[in-house]
Amino acid sequence: MNHYDLKVDIDPDQEFISGKNTVTYTVLKPYQVMQIDLQEPMQLVKAIQNGKDLAIEKNGLAHFINLDQKQEKGAVNTIELVFEGKPVVGARLPWDGGWTWQKDASGNAFAANANQGIGSSIWWPNKDIPYDEVDSLDLSITVPKGLMAVGNGRLVDSSQTATTSTYHWAVKNPINSYGVSADIADYAHFSDTYEGEKGPLDLNFYVLKENLGKAKNQFKQVPMMLEAFEHWFGPYPFYEDGYKLVEVPYLGMEHQSNVTYGNRYENGYLGRDLSGTGWGLKFDFIIIHESGHEWFANNITNKDVADMWVHEGFTAYSENLYLDYHFGKQAAADYVIGTRNAIRNDRPIIGTYGVDREGSGDMYYKGANVLHTLRQLIEDDEKWRQILRGLNQEFYHKTVTSAQVEKYISDQSGIDLTEFWDQYLRTTMIPELEYKIEGNTLKFRYADIVEGFDMPVKVQLNETEKWIYPTAAWKSETLNSPIEEFAIDRNFYIESEKLK
């Protein structure tokens, strides 16, 4: 798909949405049937091409539209999709997906959507598959007069009738469908400008009026976030569309150029430190984490949700890098190592391809600790930074597979990471360093590893810090004096057992 021109009329009181999506597409193969996704209870009322209603065959959420116009390879065509209905209401946004219809303190409508897992077809018709991003988007949202509707990208114009207000937003960059967001409230608006790597970046903030003072204080973390992430990851990927932070009646979500926020204007995750170290209370989790997704999810997007760790692992790791930039390397290490307590190792991080199945929720903090371990292996922080920035250049505005990301890091690091990736991403085993101390000699080997896994690890032997190179076979290191101290560098995500 090339472009969506999505026009929606949203009635918060009736919890009802109607609209039209005009789709511009390029014909890749001369098929006469197009699949469009829309989930019940939303209804695809009609599909129109060249002024003619087309036949639609429905199978679950998939709608197969029979195209009368001959579809010639390379041709650029349009089709209009008319739809309406009451979308699914999410019980626990953002985890289950759908819409939420709330009220602010004054009784005004306060509504929004979040649909990362369940899919954007929960409320509007599109090709609901991660690898099919449109190059650009127009989003026009009509709401009852007195309310504001905030969407992705920049506000092009707004208009009013006696009873309604319409806000037209435009996105100039490729956008994944789950990142499309409509947020509705009687918002207060304020703005700022960040002088970033690509020049002035417009910052816009939309919050409930009763929270304006708290927002102006808490959102001072946005420029701090941008400074840290542009350092580590490269320029913010959507200068043309600007950056927005928008209050919503749920925790938050990484909607592209329209990051949504509901963390109660507190540091931590709803006031809690997920690492248990204290460092998690130095930043607002939702501002930092969901904004990190602008680089990993919205700039670099997985082609299949089985590779969702590319979104969540790197973004969980971005929390660590935010602390590294502003509070130092020790604070960052404390934090990311602290989050290991949340790792369950119940399933591999990578899911099952081709069946819309994600991997384990460990993709967050196991993913972050895998990347933290990899930083130790590279042993050159500037090189590591250039690899992270290089990822955002090589895959700028692209959809990717985990294999592509793995290969890029392996190539740029100069390390064959094949078994490293297989161990941590495709199994639940954590390498265990088994060791014995016999006088002057340290004997060691790895257990619980894939064949060929041979990751070196840094250790403390008496007063000397050195690398050892374990494999599945026993190896040894002999010192000139008895070994009285042995410790594994905590920055490596491995387990250990001392054998007798």
C-alpha angles and dihedrals in degrees: 000000000000105000142359119207098192119186116181134178109205123196107189094186092056093033086228132143129192130170153118131262114201106201123202112197142169117231108238096174126015096250119149095211126073125195117219123178126222124155126220140286083038111084131214098221098185146338119219131193124175089353093304128116111236131214114257127200115196126209112171109302091342119094116193111206119200108220117212095189111084108255107222119191111260094017119133111222139167134221130186120223117197116196144164144168148101107296123221113281112228115229094199110019129220094024102052100030137224134087132320122205113199140152131237124229090277095051096256121141115272110184140154145154135236121178112157096137103026093045137244090267085080086088112008135032119255143120094287101202125111099235094054102080120165118233092231142356141213115200121187116183123190117197136165113288113270093041130092125219118208121197139167124297125006129338106249098181144322133217138187140211126187090278109017144049124209124202120195116203125183130201116199097186132069111278134192113233096238088058092064109107139179116195120186130193145110088276132191112215133208132164146198140180126238118204099220139168092282096041131264114004117198114230119196128182128196118189140157110277093239089058099047096109094047091046095053089055100040096043091061082092091072096078088044089053093048092049092052097042096045087053093052104029106023131247120350102269099228110049090142090060099037127219125281133184112197129186114234135174094255135057099275146270140213098251105169114263086347106073110186123220136198106147095126093248091283133125118247124028103316085331095312130113107229091198097053090223102099093246092096088068092061092078142031103257096210096048092050102036100041092044090050086063090068085078099032110039102013102041095028108031128184117241092213127029088231084078094050088126086080086067101037104030095052092042094050085050089052088067087061092048092049088057091044091055098045104027106022142259095287093055090049092051092048090052101047093043089049090057090062086086088074095056114107103175089212097139135001117279091239114069133205117299124232098015102077093253123144125207126245123313083245084087085093108053101011086051091051092049092048089055091045089053090049090055088058092051092052088050093195116093095194091051089049091050091051090051091054091047090045091056089058091050099043093047098031109162091348139126115237146180125234087244090061092050092046092050093047093053092044092050095046094045093048090228125119098235098173096117092036091060093042092051098050103029103035104036136044093226119116111206110252119207108213114196145172129199114212110174107289094357132088114199118192146164141164124257128185094035138131117253111284097017106148108156112169116229134201117237141175114239110185103306095338127093112208145152123255125194111218125186132167089281124077115262132176144211120200124201131196091245137034115288107247099159130042126164135160117228103258092219090076114086099227137112127231140204128191111220125205 
